Amino acid sequence: MVKLLRAAIPERVYVRDTPEYEDARNGFWALEQAQCKPHCIIQPCKSQELSDVMRILRNTGSPFGVKSGGHGRLAGESSVSSGVLIDLKRLDKVELSADKTSCKVGPGNNWKSVYGHLNPQGLMVVGGRASTVGVGGFCVSGGISFFSNRYGWALDNVLSFEVVLGDGSIVHASPESNADLYKALRGGGANFGIVTEFTLSVYPYQGLWGGGIAYDWQQADDVIDAFIAYGNDYVGNRDSSVILAALIYEGQWLYHTDIEHLKPTEPDRDSVLGRFLQIPSLDITAGPASLSERTDSIASHTPRGIHNGYYTFCTKVDKRIIKFFFETWRAETDGIIKEPGIDGSSLALADINFVPQNIIDAMSKNGGNALGRAGKEPFLVYLLEPNWSNPNNSQHIWKAMRATVVKTLSMAKELGKEDDYVYLNYANPFQDVFYGYGKDSKAFLTGVSRKYDPDGLFQFQRKAGWHLNGPLRPVDKKAPWHAADSVQD
């Protein structure tokens, strides 16, 4: 098979124990992904090359995975331990249209490179909040952005896709052409083909005013009230973004908000962001900044090459659940923080994103996306995202994560505030993401998959990423993310 691939892509098929192979494998952000060793790694630089590769893989039946930015946290998200890894890093086009209203972007880019091209021209796209995140998975799975309250998630700002299908054909998907595939790609992940080019909407960019505010733990009620008021004011919040978090700094538990004003000026004190500034705080690091500076700063808090956890879920909006979630996470991790080799400031991070009505309304643009959220009420996306260096701590950390999630979801159910949706870009390997989209959306995605991938290459031969028929990995009670002996499902 390697011989066939080398005929299709001369000089860019790398096998084990070569410097080029190791360099490509280490392009993953997370340690678990970088530890996977595919049989070979290929780096197409044109859609036609990828088309030839897909025909070879289809004929040989070789398992494969696809890597865009490689920012997934756990093995198997975009990595494979056998077969072929398709690394899209050389598909790195950033091409602004003549009228400056759209931009063609290759999946090999991360957001740092895209912003670096557009921002000096006074332009931006709806992209990631961490500069190291890749374009590909972000745009087909969700895409929470600083700019989402005004324009929606990233997937709702994709005007068209160029896609290589399982049979090697190259198609374009837009509201006018292959509209069903276009809709499916906006939320359906990598289940239909490999996107080789995104055409993104471009908007004016003025700069930002943003940063972090730290609050004493006793300020919980004021901070949470401000967060809910921010989310509920879907007219006043359009030029703002807030992430609510709990974390440890210098041994002290804090509430923390990352606030962004989509203008280079400090927000008015009577605005939705101004309310956070009025609460007594321990520290404020906010100020005028470029988009590159803010996304670099956020990326710096999640270093590469260590062990990472992700655990996400959603609920309807309720102050009691928010407070319970943070307090439970603190209680579950207080003992772990004292273990050898644990850095509490890295371990303890938990955060919440508010998805207000304006973002939900944007999900109906261009025929709607595949998430199944149209017409739903506002909701919250919760995320536990610890990182640690010692693998011996993994069992305890995953147990704490699972216990926190199960207890919080139990409370949400008691209050009638449960929500089955799972945000794909934050999903854990055992979570059945597409079940949470609802029956109608899942049936639609399944139909599109059968139409454009009748041989099922992206359901069965693709071994990295979530499939329509269930979790990324089978349930394994011995796996660290199921290490919760005292917790019942």
N, C-alpha and C positions, 0 to 999 in steps of 0.2 A: 504493500500500500504506500509506503514512504516513497518508493520509486515513482508511483503514479502521481503522487502529490508534488514531487519535485519536478516532474514534467510540466505540471500546471503552474507552479510558482517556483521557478528556479531561484536558488540562493536564499529562499525565505521559508524553508522547512527545517526546523531545528530538532535534533534528537538528543536523548539523554547524554549527560556527561560531556557536553560541549559548552563553551562559554556563552554562546548565543542563547542556548536553551536555558541556562541558569539565569541569565539576565532577564529573559522573558518571564520565567517563572516567578522571579522576585518582583515582578511588576505588580503583583497583588498587594493590596494594602494590609490585609489581615494575615496573621501568622498561619492560621489553619488553612487558608486558601493556598498560601505559598508552599506549604508542605506537601500538597498534592503533586504527583508526578505523572503527567500524561505520557503516552508513548512518544508523541511528538507534538511540537507547537508550530503552527503556521501563521504567517502574517500577510494576508492579502493586502494589496494597496489599491485595488480597483474592484468594482462590482463584478466585472466579468471574471476576474480571477476567482472570486468567491463562488460565482456561478459554477465554474469548472470544478471547484472543490466539492460543492454540494452534490454534483453528479457522481463524483468518485465515491463519496461517503455513502450515497444512496446505493450504488452498485455493490460496494464491498460490505455494507452493513456495519461499518465500524462505529462504535459509540463516539460521541463528541460533546464538547461544551463550547460555549461562546463567551468571551470576555470583552467587555467594553472598557470601562474604567477600572474594573476589578476592585471596587470598594465594598463589596459584600463582606460580611463579618465571619461567616462560617463556611467550612469546607462543603463544596457542592453547590454553592450559590452560583458561581460562574467558573468553578474549577472542576477538573476531572482527574481521577487517579489512574485511568487507563485510556486508550483510544487517542483521539485528536483534540487538542485545544485550539480553537480558532481565536486568535488574538487580533482584535480590530484596531490596534493602536496606530497603524499606518493609514487608516481611513480618517484623516484628520483635517478635512476641508473646513474652512470658515469663510464663506463667500457671501458678502452683502449684495442685495439686489440693487439695481441702478436707482430705483426710487426710494431706497432705504426703508422699506416697509417689511421686508422679510430677509431671512438669512439662511443659507444652506449650510448645515453643520454635520460633519461626519461623526460617527459613534466613537471614534478613537480619541476624541477630545475629552478633557475634563473642563469644568466650568472656569477655571483660572485662565485657560487659553482662550475661551470664547469671550469672556469679559475683557480680557486684555486686548482683543481685536476691536470690540465694539465701543467700550466705554470712552476711550479717547475721542471718539467721534460724537459723543453726546447721545449714545444709543445703548439699549440693553434688551435682553430677552428674559423671559421668565425661567430662571435656572436655579441651581442649587445654592444652598446657604453655606456649604463647605467647599472650598475651592478645589479640593482633591477628588470630589465625587465625579464620576464619569457621566457623560451625556446619555448613553444608550439606555441602561436600565432605568434611570431616573425618568426619562420621558415616556416610556411605555408602561410604567407601573404606577405613576402618581405624579410626584414632583411638587412638594411643598416648598414655596419660595418666599423670600421677603416681599415679593410683589403680588402674592396670590390674592390678597384681599381686594385688589383693584382688578386683576386680570384672570384670576383662577389659577389652578394648578398647572404645571408645565404641560401635561398631556392635553389640556384644553387650549393650548396655544401652539400646537403643532398643526400647520396648514396642510402638510402632505408628507408621505413617507415613500422612499424608494426601498423596496424589499426584495431580497433573494429568497425564493421559495425552496421547498425541499426537493423539487425536481430540477432545480437550477435555473428556472425562469426568473427574469427580473421584471417586476411589476411596480406600478405606482398606485398609491392609495390616497384618495382625497375625497372630499364630499361629492365630487363630480365623477370620479373613477374608482371602481372597486370600493364603493362607499361602505359596504359591510366590513371589509377588511380594515378600512380606515377607522371605523368605530371600534372594532375589536382590538386594534393595536393601541388604542388609548385606554389602557387599563388591563389588557390581557397578557402583558408580559411577553415572553419569548416563545409563545405557543404556536406561532403561525409562519414564521420565517425569520430571517436576519435582516434587520434594518441597516442599510448602508448609507442612508442620507435622510436627515430630518430638515424640513423647511419650517422654520420657526417665525412667528410674528415678532416684529421688532418695534420697540416703543422708545419714546424720549427718555433720557436719563439726565438727572440734574446733580447727582451725588446723594450722599446719605448723611444722616445724623443718627448715630446709634452706639450701642455698647451694652455693658452689663450694670445692673444695680443689685447689691447684696443687702439683704434684710435679716434682722434678728429673727430667730425661730418663733418668737412670741408675736411677731407681726403677721402671722398666718392669715387671720381673718381679713385684715385690711388688704393684703396682697391678693388673696383669692377673690375678694370682692371687686378689686380693680380689674383683675383678669376677666371675670365674667362680664363686667360692664363693658370692657373693651370688645369682647366677642359679640355681645348683643347689639352694640351700636354699629350695625352693618352699613350705615351711611358715614358715620364719623371715623370709622376705622380703615377706610380705603387707602389711606396713605401711611399705613402703619403695619407693623408686625411685632408680635410678642411671643416669646417662648417662656413658659413658667417652669421653674425647676427647683429641685431640692438637691443640695450637695454639701460636701464637707470642705471647709477651708481652714487650714491651720488647726485641725482637730475639732472644729466647731461646726455643727449643723446649721445651715442657712437656707433661707428661701432666696431665690435668685431669678431675676427676669433679664432676658436678652430683649431689648427693645430697639426697633428700627423705625426711624422717621424717613420717609422716602423723599426727603428734601434735605438740603445741606444745613438746615437751621434747626435750632432747638425747638421742640414742639411747645405750643401754648400751654400754659398751666391748666387751662380749663378743657383741654382736649383729652381724648381717650388715653394718650400716652402721658399727658401732664399729670394725670391722677397718680401714676406710679412715682413721679418725681416729688409729689407732695407727701408721700409716706416717709416717715423717718427711716433713714437707711444707714448702713455701716460703711458703704463704699459705693461710689459711682465712677465708672470708667467710660461713660458715654461722651461722645463729642462728634464733630464733623469728621467724616472718613469717606474714602472711596469704597466702592463695592468690592474691589480686590482686597483692600485692607480688612474689611469686615469678614469676608469669606476666608481669607488666610488666617485670621484670628480664630475663627471657629474651628477650622481644620487643625490648628495647632493644639487644641484641647483633646484631640483624638489621635494620638500618635500611631504610626504604623508599626507592624512587626511584633505585636504582642497578642495575648489572648483577649477575646472580645465576646460580649454577650449582647443579644438583642431580645427583648420580649415586649410585644406590643398587644394592645387591645383597645377597644373603643367603648364609650358609654354616651348616653345623652348627658346634657349639661346639668350638673348638680353640685353645689358647693360641698355638701356633706361627703360625697364620693371623692372629690379632689383632695380634701383634707385627710380623709381616711387613707387614701392611697399613699400619700407622702409619709404619714405617721407610721403606717404599716411597713413601708420600705425601711424607714429608720430603725424600727424595732427589729426587723429581720436581719439587718446588716450590722447592728451595733457590736455583736459578738465577733463577727468575721473581721471587722476592722482591726482587731487586736492580734490577728494571726500573723506569724512571721512573713515578711515579704509583701505585705499588703500596704498599698498607698491609698489611704481613705479618700483622698481628693479625686482619685481616678475611679475607685470602686463605686462610690455612692451615687453617681449621677442618675437622676430620674427626672423626666420632663413631660410636659403636656403641651400639645398644640390645639388651639381652638379652631374648628372649622365652621365659620359663620355662614349666614344665609347667602351672602354675596358670592362666596366660593361655590356653594351648592348651585346657585343660579347659573354660574359660569359653566357648570357641567352639562348644560343643555346647548352650548354653542355648537354650531356645525353638525347638527343632528344628534348631539349627545355622545357621551363616552360609554364605556362598558362597565363602569363601577357599580351600577345599580343604585346610585344615591339620589338621582333626580327626584324631586318632590319630597325628600326626607327633611326632617328638622335638623338644626345645627347639632354638632356632636363634638366630642373630644377624642383626640388620638393620644394615648398614653404610651410612654416608652421608658423601659429600663435599659440602660446602656453602659454597664460597667466594663472596665478593662483592667487586666491584671497580668503580672509577669510570671508568676509561679503556677505551673499546671496543677500542683497539688491542692491549690485552693479552688479548683473548678467545681468540684462536687458541692461544696458548701455555698458557693456563690449562686450556682444554678438552682439549688434548693431554695435559697432566699428569694430569688426572682419568681420562681413558680409559686411559692407560698403567697407572696405579695399579690400576684395576679389573681390567683384562685380566690383569695379572701376579698379582694376588691370587686371582682365580678360577682361574687355571692351577694355582697351588699347591694350592688347595682340591680341585681335581679329582685331582691327583696323590695327595693324602692320602685320597681317598674321602670328602671332607666337603662336596661341592658341594650346592647347593640352588637349584632354578630359581625359587623364589618371588620376586616383585618387589612390594614394598610400594607400593601405588598412590599414596599421598599423597606419596611421595618420588620417584616415577618420573620418568625422563628422556624426552624426546619420542620417541626412537627405540625405546624398550623395549616389547616386546610383553607387556604386563602379564598378560593373561588366559591366555596360554600357560603362565605359571608357576603358575597355579591348578590345573593338571592337566586331563586330558581330560574326566573326568566332570563337574567343576565348570563347565568352559567349555561343555560340551554342555548342561548344565542352564540356564546363563545364556542361551545362544542360544535354547533352547526358550521360556523366559519372555519374552524379547524378542519373539519371533514371535507369542506369544499376546497380549501387552498392547500391542504396537506393530507390528501386522501390516503397516503401510505403511512401516515403517522410518525414521520421522522422526528418531529418536534415533541411528540408525546412519549415515544418509546426509545428512539435511538439517541436523542439528546438526553444526556445524563446529568446536566447541571441546570439548576433553576427549577421553579415551581411548574408543575403540570396541572392541567385542568382537572385531572381525576384524583387529586389528593395532595397530601403534604410532600415537601421536598424529600423527606426521609421517612421510612416506615417507623411506626411506633416501636421504640426499644426502651424498655423500662430500665435498662442498664446504662443507657446513654446519660451524659451529665445533665442534659436539659430535662430529663425525667427524674432526677435525683431528689425526690421529695417524698420520702417514705411516710411522713406524718401528714401529708396533704392528700385530700381526696378530690377527685375530679367532680 
